[in-house]
Amino acid sequence: MELHLWLALVAAALLISLSPGAGAITSMSYGLSHGMRNAVFAVLGLQVGLVGQLLIVGVGLGSLIAASETLFEVIKWVGVLYLIWLGIGHWRAAGELRLKAAGAQFRPAQAFARAVLVNLTNPKATVFLVALLPQFIDPTRPEQMQLLVIGLTLVAVDTVVMSGYSGLASRLRRLVARPRAVLRLNRITGSALIGVALLLSLAHGRAPGSGH
């Protein structure tokens, strides 16, 4: 994967991890209730769930590449439109962030298992990965190594962001739940997602069918 494409991947991964969602709420809930040190178990669980999603989506995309490069290109353009739609959705989202109670008694194994299920059973995560991954895969090259690079990047970025969320929540309870702050984050994320989608669409236009 070329450097500029990898940097675009990092930017997209950072944006989706920062956007308030099931993973962010889980991380902040455990950070609020049990502190950042204990929230590590939940953060690790989220990453295991993410890896599971990546494996499921990656196998499907691999089969798609083998079946039809043209269909794969269609999926890539649908993905661009989805990213734009997702950005618009963030712009229109309300500023309320509802944090769920993680429970008074902390059990590491339970926190880990619950977090795995949060990401593994999240349909929004599946749809996002289906939209995102084809933007960074060249169907003319072996997809296994490309998927490995993409997967490691997504997990690394998400681990840093979720750890930051849990740490921030454990220190600044009022700030992370403040509607105005959440609304501002939604709008910044939405604008950036639309920008990334437009950049990806321009890249496709410069080299039709090349995957870049």
C-alpha positions as CSV (number, residue, x, y, z in Angstrom):
1,M,0.0,0.0,0.0
2,E,1.3,3.4,-1.0
3,L,2.1,5.9,1.7
4,H,-0.6,8.5,0.7
5,L,-3.2,5.8,0.6
6,W,-2.2,4.5,4.0
7,L,-2.3,8.0,5.5
8,A,-5.9,8.3,4.1
9,L,-6.7,5.0,5.8
10,V,-5.3,6.3,9.1
11,A,-7.4,9.5,8.7
12,A,-10.6,7.5,8.0
13,A,-9.9,5.1,10.9
14,L,-9.3,8.0,13.3
15,L,-12.5,9.8,12.2
16,I,-14.8,6.7,12.6
17,S,-13.2,5.8,16.0
18,L,-13.6,9.4,17.3
19,S,-17.3,9.6,16.2
20,P,-19.6,8.8,19.2
21,G,-20.9,5.2,18.8
22,A,-21.2,1.9,20.6
23,G,-17.5,1.5,21.1
24,A,-17.0,5.0,22.4
25,I,-19.9,4.7,24.8
26,T,-18.6,1.3,26.1
27,S,-15.1,2.8,26.6
28,M,-16.4,5.9,28.4
29,S,-18.9,3.9,30.5
30,Y,-16.2,1.7,31.9
31,G,-13.9,4.7,32.3
32,L,-16.6,6.6,34.3
33,S,-17.5,3.6,36.5
34,H,-14.3,1.8,37.0
35,G,-11.4,4.1,35.9
36,M,-9.0,3.9,32.9
37,R,-7.0,1.0,34.3
38,N,-10.0,-1.3,34.5
39,A,-11.4,0.0,31.2
40,V,-8.5,-1.6,29.4
41,F,-10.3,-4.9,29.5
42,A,-13.2,-3.4,27.7
43,V,-11.0,-1.7,25.2
44,L,-9.2,-5.0,24.4
45,G,-12.6,-6.7,24.0
46,L,-13.6,-4.1,21.5
47,Q,-10.5,-4.8,19.4
48,V,-11.2,-8.6,19.5
49,G,-14.7,-7.9,18.2
50,L,-13.3,-5.6,15.6
51,V,-10.9,-8.3,14.4
52,G,-13.8,-10.7,14.1
53,Q,-15.7,-8.2,12.0
54,L,-12.6,-7.6,9.8
55,L,-12.2,-11.4,9.2
56,I,-15.8,-11.8,8.2
57,V,-15.8,-8.8,5.9
58,G,-12.3,-9.5,4.6
59,V,-13.2,-13.1,3.6
60,G,-16.3,-11.8,1.8
61,L,-14.3,-9.2,-0.1
62,G,-11.7,-11.7,-1.1
63,S,-14.4,-13.9,-2.6
64,L,-15.8,-10.9,-4.4
65,I,-12.4,-9.9,-5.9
66,A,-12.0,-13.5,-7.2
67,A,-15.5,-13.4,-8.7
68,S,-15.6,-10.0,-10.4
69,E,-13.3,-7.0,-10.3
70,T,-16.1,-5.0,-11.9
71,L,-18.5,-5.8,-9.1
72,F,-15.7,-4.9,-6.7
73,E,-15.4,-1.5,-8.3
74,V,-19.1,-0.9,-8.0
75,I,-18.9,-1.7,-4.3
76,K,-16.1,0.8,-3.9
77,W,-18.2,3.6,-5.4
78,V,-21.2,2.6,-3.2
79,G,-18.7,2.9,-0.3
80,V,-17.8,6.4,-1.3
81,L,-21.5,7.4,-1.3
82,Y,-22.0,5.7,2.1
83,L,-19.1,7.6,3.6
84,I,-20.7,10.9,2.4
85,W,-24.1,9.7,3.8
86,L,-22.4,8.9,7.1
87,G,-20.8,12.3,7.2
88,I,-24.2,14.0,6.6
89,G,-25.7,11.8,9.4
90,H,-23.1,13.0,11.8
91,W,-23.8,16.7,10.9
92,R,-27.5,16.2,11.6
93,A,-27.0,14.1,14.8
94,A,-28.1,15.6,18.1
95,G,-25.6,16.4,20.7
96,E,-26.8,14.0,23.3
97,L,-24.5,11.1,24.3
98,R,-26.2,8.5,26.5
99,L,-23.7,6.7,28.6
100,K,-24.7,3.3,29.8
101,A,-24.0,2.1,33.3
102,A,-21.3,-0.5,33.4
103,G,-22.3,-1.9,36.7
104,A,-21.1,-1.3,40.3
105,Q,-19.0,-4.5,40.6
106,F,-16.2,-4.9,38.1
107,R,-15.3,-8.3,36.6
108,P,-12.5,-8.1,34.0
109,A,-13.7,-11.2,32.1
110,Q,-17.3,-9.9,32.0
111,A,-16.1,-6.5,30.8
112,F,-14.0,-8.1,28.1
113,A,-16.8,-10.4,26.9
114,R,-19.4,-7.7,26.8
115,A,-17.1,-5.4,24.8
116,V,-16.3,-8.2,22.3
117,L,-20.1,-8.6,21.7
118,V,-20.5,-4.9,21.3
119,N,-18.3,-4.7,18.2
120,L,-18.9,-8.3,16.9
121,T,-22.7,-7.8,16.8
122,N,-22.7,-4.1,15.7
123,P,-24.3,-4.0,12.2
124,K,-23.2,-0.4,11.7
125,A,-19.6,-1.6,12.1
126,T,-20.1,-4.3,9.4
127,V,-21.6,-1.9,7.0
128,F,-18.8,0.6,7.6
129,L,-16.1,-2.0,7.0
130,V,-17.8,-3.1,3.8
131,A,-17.8,0.5,2.6
132,L,-14.3,1.4,3.8
133,L,-12.1,-1.6,3.0
134,P,-12.6,-1.7,-0.8
135,Q,-11.4,1.9,-1.0
136,F,-7.9,0.7,0.1
137,I,-7.6,-2.6,-1.7
138,D,-6.1,-3.0,-5.1
139,P,-7.9,-6.0,-6.7
140,T,-4.9,-6.6,-9.0
141,R,-2.7,-7.5,-6.1
142,P,-2.9,-10.3,-3.4
143,E,-5.5,-9.1,-0.9
144,Q,-4.2,-11.0,2.1
145,M,-1.3,-8.7,2.9
146,Q,-3.4,-5.6,2.1
147,L,-6.1,-6.8,4.5
148,L,-3.4,-7.4,7.1
149,V,-2.1,-3.9,6.8
150,I,-5.6,-2.4,6.9
151,G,-6.6,-4.6,9.9
152,L,-3.5,-3.7,11.9
153,T,-4.0,0.0,11.2
154,L,-7.7,0.0,12.2
155,V,-7.1,-1.9,15.4
156,A,-4.1,0.3,16.4
157,V,-6.0,3.5,15.8
158,D,-9.1,2.3,17.5
159,T,-7.1,1.1,20.6
160,V,-5.5,4.5,21.0
161,V,-8.8,6.3,20.6
162,M,-10.9,4.1,22.8
163,S,-8.2,4.2,25.5
164,G,-8.3,8.0,25.2
165,Y,-12.0,8.0,25.6
166,S,-11.9,5.9,28.7
167,G,-9.2,8.0,30.2
168,L,-11.0,11.2,29.4
169,A,-14.2,9.9,30.8
170,S,-12.5,8.9,34.1
171,R,-11.2,12.4,34.6
172,L,-13.8,14.7,32.9
173,R,-17.2,13.2,33.5
174,R,-19.1,16.4,32.8
175,L,-17.2,17.3,29.6
176,V,-17.7,14.0,27.8
177,A,-21.5,14.1,28.4
178,R,-21.9,17.8,27.5
179,P,-24.3,18.1,24.5
180,R,-22.5,21.0,23.0
181,A,-19.1,19.2,23.0
182,V,-20.7,16.1,21.5
183,L,-22.5,18.2,18.8
184,R,-19.2,19.9,17.9
185,L,-17.4,16.5,17.6
186,N,-20.2,15.1,15.4
187,R,-20.0,18.0,13.0
188,I,-16.2,18.0,12.8
189,T,-16.3,14.2,12.2
190,G,-19.1,14.5,9.6
191,S,-17.3,17.2,7.7
192,A,-14.0,15.2,7.7
193,L,-15.8,12.0,6.6
194,I,-17.3,13.8,3.6
195,G,-13.9,15.2,2.8
196,V,-12.3,11.8,2.9
197,A,-15.0,10.4,0.7
198,L,-14.6,13.1,-1.9
199,L,-10.8,12.6,-2.0
200,L,-11.3,8.9,-2.5
201,S,-13.7,9.6,-5.4
202,L,-11.3,11.9,-7.1
203,A,-8.5,9.3,-6.8
204,H,-10.8,6.8,-8.5
205,G,-11.5,9.3,-11.2
206,R,-7.9,9.8,-12.0
207,A,-7.2,6.1,-12.5
208,P,-10.4,4.3,-13.4
209,G,-10.4,0.6,-12.5
210,S,-6.9,0.8,-10.9
211,G,-8.2,0.7,-7.3
212,H,-6.5,3.9,-6.3
